[in-house]
C-alpha cells in the first residue's frame, strides 16, 4: 500500500498558490473560493491536520448537495497539478517499486499519480508499455514486467463512462494514453464541466458503494491478491476506523494464516493497530521509509 502525506503548512501554501494559478478559469476560481471559505470556518483542531481538513470539507459537500463533487473534483485536480510539479518524482516510491516484479501487486487508496510517475523510469528500462492493464483492466501483457496497480479509491486519470452490464471493466476509462503523458502538468489533465460528475473517487467512509459496478470488480481482484499474498508491506495507510469496508477487505484477505507483514508508519498506534489485527503474521515495523530501505526485511 503506497501513500503520500502533505504537512499542514505545505497544504496551506499549496492551496494559496494554487488559487492564484487557477484564476484563469472562472469555474475553478469559484470552486476554490467556496472551499476556501469552508476551510476558514473549520475549527483549529481540524485545519491543523491536512487529512482532517480534506475529509471534513468533502463530507460537508456530500451532506449539503449529495457529494457536491463538481467543486471537490476541480479543487483536487488543481491542487495536485500545483503540488506535484513536472520535475518532481518520489525517489522513495521508485526505490520500492524497482524491487517489484510482474507477479507482484500494489494496493493503494491514493488517487494521485505519484506511483505511476515513479514507475515510468522502471517501465522504460524494462520496455513495458503503458496501458489499462496497469490498473487491472483488460488483458495482461505477456510477459508481465510491472506490478499491477489496484487503486481502490479511484484515480485522477480515470473517468466513468456509460454503465455497461456486460463488462464492468469498460466503465472505467483511462485518460492517460502513454508514459509520456505524466510529464504534462504532470498527468493531471484539467477536468471540463461536462466531465466533473464522471470523476471516480472514494474517500475512507463507511458508506462507499464498492459493491456496485464497476468498483466491485476492482475490489474483488484486490481480495484475490491479498488471499495469496505471502509478503505484505504497508506504507502510509493507517486503516482509519471510518474505513469499515477496507478493514473488512484486509481481514478477509489476510486473517487466520501466517505471512510476512511489514508496517512503515511514524505513529505507534498505527503500527500497533496492524500488529494486533494480524497476530499470526511475522512482523517487521519501521518509523520511516528511509529506515525501511536502509534495513529491509530479508524477504524484500
JOMOKA-V760545 format. One line per field, one symbol per residue. ss: DSSP state (H for helix, E for strand, C for the rest). psi: psi as a letter, one per 40 degrees, with the letter a starting at -180 (. if undefined). burial: + if it has 24 or more other ideal C-beta (glycine too) atoms within 12 Angstrom, else -. A space follows every 10 residues. Layout:
# JOMOKA-V760545
ss->???
psi->???
burial->???
This chain:
# JOMOKA-V760545
ss->CCCCCCCHHH HHHHHHHHHH HCCCCHHHHH HHHHHHHHHH HCCHHHHCCH HHHHHHHHHH HHHHHCCCHH HHHHHHHHHH HHHCCCCCCC HHHHHHHHCC CCCCEEEECC CCCHHHHHHH HHHHHCCCCC CHHHHCCCCC CCCCCCCEEE ECCECCCEEE CCCCCCCHHH HEEECCCCHH HHHCCCCCCC CCCCCHHHCC ECCCCCCCCC CCCCHHHHHH HHHHHHHCCC EEEEECCCCC CCCHHHHHHH HHHHCCCCCE EEEECCCHHH HHHHHHHCCC CEEEEECCHH HHHHCCCCCC
psi->hhiiihiddd dddddddddd eeedhddddd dddddddddd eiidedeehd dddddddddd ddddfggged dddddddddd dddgidehhh ddddddddei adeiihhiei eafddddded dddddefhii idddeehaii ihiheiiihh geeaieeiih aiihedhdde dhhhdhdidd deegfgegii hideedeehg iiigieehge eiiedddddd dddddddehd hhhhhehegi degddddddd dddeieiiih hhhhhehddd dddddddgee ihhiiieidd ddddgiide.
burial->++++++---- ++-++--++- -+----++-- ++-+++-++- -+----+--+ +-++++++++ +-----++++ ++++++++++ ++++---+++ -++++++--+ ---+++++++ ++++++++++ -++----+-+ +++++++--- ----++++++ ++++++++++ -------++- ++++++--+- -+--++++++ +---++-+++ +++++--+-+ --+++-++++ +++-++--+- +++++++++- --+-+++-++ --++----++ +++++----+ +-++--++-- +-++++--+- -++---+--+
